[in-house]
Amino acid sequence: MRHAGLLSIILPLAFVPAAAFAQEVGVRNAAAALVALQADDDPAKSIPSSDQAGAKDAATYTFRGYAWARKNDIDKAIADFSEAIRRDPKYSYAYLGRGWAWDMKQQYDKAITDYDEAIRLNQKDGAAYIGRGRALSRKGQHDKAISDFSEAIRLNPKYAPGFENRGYEWALNQHNDKAIQDYDEAIRLDPKNAFTLANRGMARCAKGDYDKAIPDFDEAIRLKPDMADFRVSRGRAWYEKGEYEKAIADYTKAVPPGSKDTAATRKRGDQPWVAYEGQNGPGKGKKIVFVSGDEEYRSEEGLPQLAKILAVRHGFHCTVLFAVDPKDGTINPNQSDNIPGLEALDSADLMVILTRFRDLPDDQMQHVVNYVESGRPIVALRTSTHAFALQKHKTFSRYDWQSKEWDGGFGRHVLGETWINHHGQHGKQSTLGLVAPEMKDLPILRGIHDGDIWGPTDVYATRLPIPASCRTLVLGEVLSGMHATDPPVRGKQNDPMMPIAWINSFSSPSGKQARIFTTTMGASLDLESEGLRRLIVNACYWGLGMDDQIAPKSNVDLVGPYHPTPFGFSKYTKGIKPSAHAIQN
């Protein structure tokens, strides 16, 4: 099982030793600034009023900015760093501090701009290279991040944070041997850094070397006994070794019974789903539940990535549910009768679904039915047109893809179409998305143009014309091969072209008109297309009635490593539990 990594915490104050910086600030305000930094005093008192000596000292504002940062008041820190820059535009430490503060606010482009300037002013400042490397990493520019960390090491090969950050970057990209080598050097230089020890333990766990990982966690816990994450990580190592009593003991110490720390209690209980807390963004306070479960198109990989994007980049609280083998708790797409956690739909604002021929028991299916028939919005991907095949459990047989009560079941009646057949040649012809000309100005299509959407999955057939309640958004041009640059096929396959994305207004039994978005794309490999990710993210905003907040260039960058498995039956990665999809932080 792949383990989530621990984020190495390196504040700018680690870049600039306090004593040396105080000396640079000068005698007049050094003492006050240093006290504010190291104690609980108010940093605002560390700078005299404007008519007193030293008020124009840029270094003092910079140091107070660090003090605000230590107290987690990032906005005040930015204000002080900016004031320092205004007073002395050539003061590199101020750019260094503000770059870190922008990074903490997840404004990575601004952070990189400030780090660029810090480097321009002081090309020997390894701390600025480390800061820029971390911001580049968060933007997914891993090669550039490695380059910056390596430059920091070249400038100061005795500075542990250079090796620590580069080690973390190697681990993030699953180069665990290289990560361990860098962590070894970082620990040699700074043997009391508990975070580096824990990170090396995580890299060793990723290699399955639990016997070496556990002593790393032991030492990290000895150095920082109150750090719950270290115990959780050691608990995972004990769990993988089959030492369940020791695992439970670590989890219990990390999160005592009754604790409200849901993230850690999920790890202790190893629950059969994964949840991502919403960060900053328009979606703050909204809940999206993703329902995966198909044998072919790797929804168990694609939906967690979409959920991460919507949580980290846009602020939605996202929960991903999986088809789970009840015998061992692992994700098993062939387990057609078990998706635990569907009760999360009871309080959801939006359901995103990618399932295929599920035969769910009534107690699980009831939550899906309650959601659909409440009139709340749905975003449906690929095989959701034939989401259910209720052969054993017939109470809700109207949802079956071959239903006569609801013509075409959930697919046709709710989404707008059920399964017909492959229109393109499966595995031989790929799909290019062309925007329906009459729909190009709709908010849901903002930032999307002809050719932005491509995927290796083939076009599905639909009955034309589509139902009157539906509107086609994107047409699927069948390409002659499996590359985006392959020419379109000639003849009837593209004349007329099939819809591959549409919206529907579903008249629910509750009397509400539900907003429904459907695309016949959505395999995990398809999601490597930025255009498709943008369309699905836009669809989530649209479904929730947030049309006015759809930005043409909203951030749909991948979150963390993403290496989707080729589609096909029985090609899923075995032995994976939902907790493996936790965000690495």
VEXDREN-88261 format. One record per residue (C-alpha): residue number from 0; y, x negated, z negated. Coordinates in steps of 0.2 Angstrom, whole numbers. Layout:
# VEXDREN-88261
[NUM [Y X Z]]
...
# end
This chain:
# VEXDREN-88261
[0 [0 0 0]]
[1 [17 -6 4]]
[2 [28 -8 -11]]
[3 [47 -4 -12]]
[4 [57 -19 -15]]
[5 [70 -22 -29]]
[6 [88 -25 -24]]
[7 [95 -42 -30]]
[8 [111 -38 -40]]
[9 [123 -52 -37]]
[10 [141 -48 -41]]
[11 [156 -58 -34]]
[12 [158 -65 -51]]
[13 [142 -75 -48]]
[14 [151 -82 -33]]
[15 [166 -87 -42]]
[16 [162 -95 -59]]
[17 [173 -87 -72]]
[18 [180 -103 -80]]
[19 [184 -111 -64]]
[20 [193 -95 -58]]
[21 [202 -93 -74]]
[22 [209 -111 -71]]
[23 [215 -106 -54]]
[24 [223 -91 -61]]
[25 [234 -102 -72]]
[26 [238 -103 -90]]
[27 [249 -88 -91]]
[28 [237 -74 -87]]
[29 [220 -83 -88]]
[30 [216 -78 -106]]
[31 [220 -60 -104]]
[32 [211 -58 -88]]
[33 [195 -67 -94]]
[34 [195 -56 -110]]
[35 [196 -40 -99]]
[36 [182 -47 -88]]
[37 [170 -52 -102]]
[38 [174 -38 -115]]
[39 [177 -20 -115]]
[40 [196 -21 -115]]
[41 [206 -12 -103]]
[42 [209 -23 -87]]
[43 [225 -15 -84]]
[44 [233 -24 -99]]
[45 [228 -41 -92]]
[46 [243 -41 -80]]
[47 [261 -41 -87]]
[48 [274 -29 -81]]
[49 [284 -34 -65]]
[50 [298 -41 -75]]
[51 [287 -53 -84]]
[52 [281 -71 -79]]
[53 [266 -72 -68]]
[54 [267 -54 -61]]
[55 [267 -61 -43]]
[56 [252 -71 -45]]
[57 [239 -65 -32]]
[58 [225 -74 -41]]
[59 [228 -64 -57]]
[60 [226 -48 -47]]
[61 [210 -54 -39]]
[62 [203 -58 -56]]
[63 [208 -41 -63]]
[64 [200 -33 -47]]
[65 [184 -42 -52]]
[66 [186 -35 -70]]
[67 [188 -17 -63]]
[68 [172 -20 -52]]
[69 [162 -25 -68]]
[70 [167 -9 -76]]
[71 [162 1 -60]]
[72 [179 7 -56]]
[73 [178 1 -37]]
[74 [194 11 -31]]
[75 [205 1 -44]]
[76 [196 -15 -39]]
[77 [200 -12 -21]]
[78 [218 -8 -26]]
[79 [220 -25 -35]]
[80 [212 -35 -21]]
[81 [223 -27 -8]]
[82 [238 -31 -19]]
[83 [233 -49 -20]]
[84 [231 -50 -1]]
[85 [248 -42 1]]
[86 [255 -55 -11]]
[87 [246 -70 -3]]
[88 [237 -65 14]]
[89 [229 -82 14]]
[90 [220 -80 -2]]
[91 [202 -80 2]]
[92 [195 -75 -15]]
[93 [204 -58 -13]]
[94 [196 -55 4]]
[95 [179 -60 -4]]
[96 [181 -47 -18]]
[97 [187 -33 -8]]
[98 [173 -36 5]]
[99 [161 -34 -10]]
[100 [170 -18 -16]]
[101 [169 -10 2]]
[102 [151 -14 2]]
[103 [148 -5 -14]]
[104 [157 10 -6]]
[105 [145 9 9]]
[106 [159 5 20]]
[107 [150 -9 28]]
[108 [162 -12 43]]
[109 [177 -14 32]]
[110 [167 -26 21]]
[111 [162 -37 36]]
[112 [180 -37 42]]
[113 [185 -44 25]]
[114 [171 -57 24]]
[115 [176 -63 41]]
[116 [193 -66 35]]
[117 [187 -75 19]]
[118 [176 -86 30]]
[119 [190 -89 42]]
[120 [201 -95 28]]
[121 [187 -105 19]]
[122 [173 -110 31]]
[123 [164 -118 17]]
[124 [163 -103 6]]
[125 [144 -99 5]]
[126 [148 -84 -6]]
[127 [157 -75 9]]
[128 [142 -79 20]]
[129 [130 -71 7]]
[130 [142 -56 6]]
[131 [143 -53 24]]
[132 [124 -56 26]]
[133 [121 -42 14]]
[134 [133 -30 23]]
[135 [125 -34 40]]
[136 [108 -31 32]]
[137 [113 -14 27]]
[138 [119 -10 44]]
[139 [101 -15 51]]
[140 [107 -31 59]]
[141 [94 -42 51]]
[142 [94 -57 62]]
[143 [113 -59 59]]
[144 [110 -57 40]]
[145 [96 -71 40]]
[146 [108 -82 49]]
[147 [122 -79 36]]
[148 [110 -82 22]]
[149 [104 -98 30]]
[150 [122 -104 33]]
[151 [125 -101 14]]
[152 [110 -112 10]]
[153 [116 -126 22]]
[154 [133 -126 13]]
[155 [125 -127 -4]]
[156 [106 -130 -5]]
[157 [107 -130 -24]]
[158 [114 -112 -25]]
[159 [100 -100 -30]]
[160 [108 -84 -23]]
[161 [107 -90 -5]]
[162 [88 -92 -6]]
[163 [87 -75 -16]]
[164 [96 -65 -3]]
[165 [87 -73 11]]
[166 [70 -70 2]]
[167 [75 -52 0]]
[168 [79 -50 18]]
[169 [62 -58 23]]
[170 [53 -46 12]]
[171 [63 -31 19]]
[172 [56 -35 36]]
[173 [38 -38 29]]
[174 [39 -57 31]]
[175 [32 -59 14]]
[176 [26 -77 15]]
[177 [43 -83 20]]
[178 [50 -72 6]]
[179 [39 -80 -7]]
[180 [44 -97 -1]]
[181 [63 -93 -3]]
[182 [60 -84 -20]]
[183 [50 -100 -26]]
[184 [66 -111 -22]]
[185 [78 -98 -30]]
[186 [67 -97 -46]]
[187 [66 -117 -47]]
[188 [85 -117 -46]]
[189 [88 -102 -58]]
[190 [71 -99 -68]]
[191 [79 -86 -79]]
[192 [84 -74 -65]]
[193 [73 -59 -69]]
[194 [77 -50 -53]]
[195 [71 -64 -42]]
[196 [55 -65 -52]]
[197 [53 -46 -50]]
[198 [56 -47 -31]]
[199 [44 -61 -29]]
[200 [31 -50 -38]]
[201 [35 -36 -26]]
[202 [32 -48 -11]]
[203 [16 -53 -18]]
[204 [11 -35 -21]]
[205 [15 -32 -2]]
[206 [2 -45 2]]
[207 [-11 -37 -10]]
[208 [-10 -52 -22]]
[209 [-8 -42 -38]]
[210 [-15 -56 -49]]
[211 [0 -67 -45]]
[212 [12 -53 -45]]
[213 [8 -47 -63]]
[214 [14 -63 -71]]
[215 [30 -62 -61]]
[216 [33 -45 -68]]
[217 [28 -51 -86]]
[218 [41 -64 -86]]
[219 [54 -52 -78]]
[220 [51 -40 -92]]
[221 [52 -54 -105]]
[222 [69 -59 -99]]
[223 [75 -41 -97]]
[224 [64 -30 -108]]
[225 [75 -14 -105]]
[226 [74 -15 -86]]
[227 [63 1 -83]]
[228 [61 -4 -64]]
[229 [51 -20 -69]]
[230 [38 -10 -79]]
[231 [37 3 -65]]
[232 [33 -11 -53]]
[233 [20 -19 -64]]
[234 [13 -2 -67]]
[235 [10 0 -48]]
[236 [1 -17 -48]]
[237 [-10 -12 -62]]
[238 [-13 4 -53]]
[239 [-18 -5 -37]]
[240 [-30 -16 -47]]
[241 [-38 0 -54]]
[242 [-32 -4 -71]]
[243 [-26 14 -74]]
[244 [-24 13 -93]]
[245 [-12 -2 -91]]
[246 [-3 7 -77]]
[247 [0 22 -88]]
[248 [6 12 -102]]
[249 [19 3 -91]]
[250 [25 20 -84]]
[251 [26 28 -101]]
[252 [36 14 -108]]
[253 [47 14 -93]]
[254 [50 33 -94]]
[255 [44 41 -110]]
[256 [37 59 -109]]
[257 [50 72 -107]]
[258 [62 60 -99]]
[259 [74 67 -86]]
[260 [73 52 -75]]
[261 [64 61 -61]]
[262 [63 45 -49]]
[263 [53 36 -62]]
[264 [43 51 -68]]
[265 [38 53 -50]]
[266 [31 36 -49]]
[267 [22 38 -66]]
[268 [14 54 -59]]
[269 [12 47 -41]]
[270 [17 65 -35]]
[271 [11 70 -17]]
[272 [28 70 -10]]
[273 [44 59 -9]]
[274 [62 64 -13]]
[275 [78 55 -8]]
[276 [94 58 -19]]
[277 [109 62 -8]]
[278 [122 48 -8]]
[279 [140 51 -2]]
[280 [143 62 13]]
[281 [146 80 18]]
[282 [129 85 14]]
[283 [131 82 -5]]
[284 [124 97 -15]]
[285 [113 103 0]]
[286 [94 103 -1]]
[287 [83 99 14]]
[288 [64 100 14]]
[289 [54 92 27]]
[290 [37 99 30]]
[291 [25 86 39]]
[292 [7 88 44]]
[293 [1 85 62]]
[294 [-14 75 68]]
[295 [-6 67 83]]
[296 [13 63 83]]
[297 [15 54 66]]
[298 [26 67 57]]
[299 [21 58 41]]
[300 [31 43 48]]
[301 [45 51 57]]
[302 [50 64 45]]
[303 [53 52 30]]
[304 [64 42 42]]
[305 [75 57 46]]
[306 [76 62 28]]
[307 [82 44 23]]
[308 [95 45 37]]
[309 [101 62 31]]
[310 [101 57 12]]
[311 [108 39 14]]
[312 [120 42 28]]
[313 [125 60 25]]
[314 [123 65 7]]
[315 [109 78 8]]
[316 [96 79 -5]]
[317 [79 77 5]]
[318 [61 80 0]]
[319 [47 76 12]]
[320 [30 85 10]]
[321 [14 79 18]]
[322 [-4 84 22]]
[323 [-13 76 7]]
[324 [-31 73 4]]
[325 [-34 80 -13]]
[326 [-48 68 -17]]
[327 [-38 52 -17]]
[328 [-20 58 -15]]
[329 [-17 49 1]]
[330 [-8 56 17]]
[331 [-21 63 28]]
[332 [-14 72 44]]
[333 [-32 79 47]]
[334 [-32 88 31]]
[335 [-26 105 38]]
[336 [-27 115 23]]
[337 [-16 106 10]]
[338 [3 103 9]]
[339 [7 101 -9]]
[340 [25 104 -15]]
[341 [29 119 -3]]
[342 [37 127 -18]]
[343 [52 116 -15]]
[344 [56 128 -1]]
[345 [61 141 -14]]
[346 [77 132 -17]]
[347 [80 124 0]]
[348 [95 126 11]]
[349 [86 120 26]]
[350 [68 118 32]]
[351 [64 104 44]]
[352 [46 106 51]]
[353 [34 96 61]]
[354 [16 103 59]]
[355 [2 107 70]]
[356 [-12 120 68]]
[357 [-11 121 49]]
[358 [-23 133 40]]
[359 [-14 134 23]]
[360 [-21 144 8]]
[361 [-11 159 4]]
[362 [-3 152 -12]]
[363 [5 138 -1]]
[364 [8 148 14]]
[365 [18 161 4]]
[366 [32 148 1]]
[367 [34 146 20]]
[368 [34 164 23]]
[369 [47 168 9]]
[370 [58 154 17]]
[371 [56 160 35]]
[372 [59 178 31]]
[373 [74 175 20]]
[374 [84 171 35]]
[375 [88 153 31]]
[376 [89 140 45]]
[377 [75 130 52]]
[378 [75 114 62]]
[379 [58 113 71]]
[380 [51 98 80]]
[381 [37 95 94]]
[382 [21 104 88]]
[383 [29 116 77]]
[384 [28 128 92]]
[385 [10 129 86]]
[386 [13 125 68]]
[387 [-1 137 61]]
[388 [-19 141 65]]
[389 [-24 153 51]]
[390 [-43 155 54]]
[391 [-49 154 36]]
[392 [-33 161 27]]
[393 [-28 177 36]]
[394 [-16 185 25]]
[395 [-1 179 35]]
[396 [-10 179 52]]
[397 [6 185 61]]
[398 [11 166 59]]
[399 [-4 160 69]]
[400 [0 153 86]]
[401 [-11 165 95]]
[402 [-5 181 85]]
[403 [-3 197 93]]
[404 [6 205 79]]
[405 [20 193 82]]
[406 [18 188 100]]
[407 [14 170 100]]
[408 [16 169 81]]
[409 [28 158 72]]
[410 [32 148 87]]
[411 [36 162 99]]
[412 [43 175 87]]
[413 [53 164 76]]
[414 [57 148 86]]
[415 [57 155 104]]
[416 [40 148 111]]
[417 [22 144 106]]
[418 [10 131 114]]
[419 [7 133 132]]
[420 [2 116 139]]
[421 [8 99 144]]
[422 [21 100 158]]
[423 [22 81 160]]
[424 [7 70 161]]
[425 [2 66 143]]
[426 [3 47 139]]
[427 [8 43 157]]
[428 [25 52 160]]
[429 [39 51 148]]
[430 [55 62 145]]
[431 [73 59 148]]
[432 [85 72 141]]
[433 [99 80 152]]
[434 [112 91 143]]
[435 [113 109 150]]
[436 [130 109 158]]
[437 [136 125 151]]
[438 [132 120 133]]
[439 [140 103 133]]
[440 [155 108 123]]
[441 [145 116 108]]
[442 [147 106 92]]
[443 [128 103 91]]
[444 [129 92 106]]
[445 [144 82 100]]
[446 [142 64 105]]
[447 [127 67 116]]
[448 [127 64 135]]
[449 [114 64 149]]
[450 [102 50 146]]
[451 [105 47 128]]
[452 [89 55 123]]
[453 [73 47 129]]
[454 [55 47 122]]
[455 [37 42 127]]
[456 [31 59 123]]
[457 [29 71 138]]
[458 [38 87 142]]
[459 [30 103 136]]
[460 [29 119 146]]
[461 [39 134 142]]
[462 [39 151 150]]
[463 [55 154 160]]
[464 [67 162 157]]
[465 [66 158 139]]
[466 [69 173 127]]
[467 [87 181 128]]
[468 [90 176 110]]
[469 [88 158 114]]
[470 [100 146 123]]
[471 [94 130 131]]
[472 [104 114 125]]
[473 [94 100 133]]
[474 [83 99 149]]
[475 [68 87 150]]
[476 [67 77 166]]
[477 [50 71 169]]
[478 [50 52 172]]
[479 [36 44 182]]
[480 [32 31 169]]
[481 [33 27 151]]
[482 [50 18 151]]
[483 [67 25 150]]
[484 [71 16 166]]
[485 [57 23 176]]
[486 [63 35 190]]
[487 [60 54 189]]
[488 [45 62 198]]
[489 [49 72 213]]
[490 [43 90 216]]
[491 [40 105 206]]
[492 [38 96 189]]
[493 [57 94 189]]
[494 [62 109 199]]
[495 [65 118 188]]
[496 [66 107 173]]
[497 [59 113 156]]
[498 [70 116 141]]
[499 [66 102 128]]
[500 [79 108 115]]
[501 [86 125 112]]
[502 [94 136 98]]
[503 [88 154 93]]
[504 [95 168 83]]
[505 [80 175 73]]
[506 [82 192 66]]
[507 [73 190 50]]
[508 [65 204 39]]
[509 [78 201 26]]
[510 [91 207 39]]
[511 [99 190 41]]
[512 [102 181 58]]
[513 [94 164 55]]
[514 [100 149 64]]
[515 [85 141 73]]
[516 [84 124 82]]
[517 [69 119 91]]
[518 [65 103 101]]
[519 [48 99 109]]
[520 [52 80 106]]
[521 [51 72 88]]
[522 [36 61 88]]
[523 [39 46 77]]
[524 [40 35 92]]
[525 [53 47 100]]
[526 [64 44 85]]
[527 [68 26 90]]
[528 [80 35 102]]
[529 [97 35 94]]
[530 [102 50 105]]
[531 [87 61 98]]
[532 [91 56 80]]
[533 [109 61 83]]
[534 [103 78 91]]
[535 [92 82 76]]
[536 [105 77 63]]
[537 [118 87 72]]
[538 [105 102 72]]
[539 [104 101 53]]
[540 [123 102 51]]
[541 [123 116 64]]
[542 [109 126 55]]
[543 [118 125 38]]
[544 [134 132 46]]
[545 [143 115 45]]
[546 [148 114 63]]
[547 [166 108 60]]
[548 [159 93 51]]
[549 [148 87 66]]
[550 [156 70 71]]
[551 [153 63 88]]
[552 [149 46 81]]
[553 [141 50 65]]
[554 [130 37 58]]
[555 [112 39 63]]
[556 [106 21 61]]
[557 [89 19 54]]
[558 [87 16 36]]
[559 [76 1 31]]
[560 [61 -5 42]]
[561 [54 7 54]]
[562 [39 3 64]]
[563 [31 19 71]]
[564 [13 20 75]]
[565 [9 25 93]]
[566 [4 44 95]]
[567 [-14 49 96]]
[568 [-28 57 86]]
[569 [-35 47 72]]
[570 [-22 34 74]]
[571 [-13 37 57]]
[572 [-12 23 44]]
[573 [-25 27 31]]
[574 [-24 24 13]]
[575 [-5 27 12]]
[576 [2 38 -3]]
[577 [18 47 -2]]
[578 [26 35 -14]]
[579 [25 21 -1]]
[580 [39 30 8]]
[581 [51 27 -6]]
[582 [68 19 -1]]
[583 [67 0 -4]]
[584 [82 -4 -15]]
# end
